[in-house]
C-alpha cells in the first residue's frame, strides 16, 4: 500500500497564505504499514488547483 496523507475531519481549517480561503489543514503522513511518517500543512483548495493544472496538456 502506498503512503497516504490523512486529514482529521474534526480539525478546524485556518486561512491559507496562498489562496486566502479557510481550507488549510494539518495532515498526517502515514506509510503503507500504518506508521506515522510526519505531519504537514495542506490546503485542500490549492491542492485541487495544482492537480487541475497538472492535468492540463502542454502544447
VOGU-3710 file (C-alpha; in Angstrom, 3 decimals, decimal comma):
1> xxxxxxxxxx> 0,000/0,000/0,000  1,395/3,483/-0,845  1,983/6,312/1,600  -1,107/8,364/2,415  -1,974/11,829/3,661  -4,788/11,850/6,230  -6,734/14,938/7,282  -8,671/14,762/10,537  -12,286/15,661/9,662  -12,783/17,153/13,147
11> xxxxxxxxxx> -9,921/19,639/12,790  -10,673/23,302/12,181  -9,197/24,822/8,992  -7,254/28,079/9,011  -6,823/30,658/6,207  -4,258/29,682/3,562  -1,471/32,179/2,825  -1,675/31,397/-0,913  -5,406/31,496/-1,714  -6,769/33,216/1,418
21> xxxxxxxxxx> -9,543/30,664/1,892  -10,037/28,881/5,228  -9,013/25,498/3,785  -5,569/24,889/5,331  -5,368/21,739/7,482  -2,743/19,781/9,389  -2,390/16,376/7,740  -0,643/13,232/8,943  1,662/11,398/6,536  1,189/7,653/7,032
31> xxxxxxxxxx> 3,202/4,840/5,433  1,626/1,806/3,808  2,048/-0,219/7,010  0,235/2,458/9,081  3,238/4,021/10,806  3,349/7,802/11,151  5,947/9,432/8,877  5,280/13,025/9,915  2,881/15,923/9,564  2,425/18,670/7,009
41> xxxxxxxxxx> 0,085/21,540/6,219  -2,174/21,071/3,189  -4,621/23,464/1,577  -7,435/21,483/0,017  -8,258/24,334/-2,395  -4,715/24,971/-3,639  -4,063/21,225/-3,870  -7,061/20,815/-6,176  -5,947/23,762/-8,335  -2,456/22,206/-8,692
51> xxxxxxxxx> -3,995/18,857/-9,660  -6,162/20,571/-12,297  -3,165/22,485/-13,663  -1,061/19,315/-13,835  -3,809/17,591/-15,846  -3,793/20,360/-18,481  -1,897/19,217/-21,592  1,155/21,253/-22,549  1,456/22,248/-26,207
//
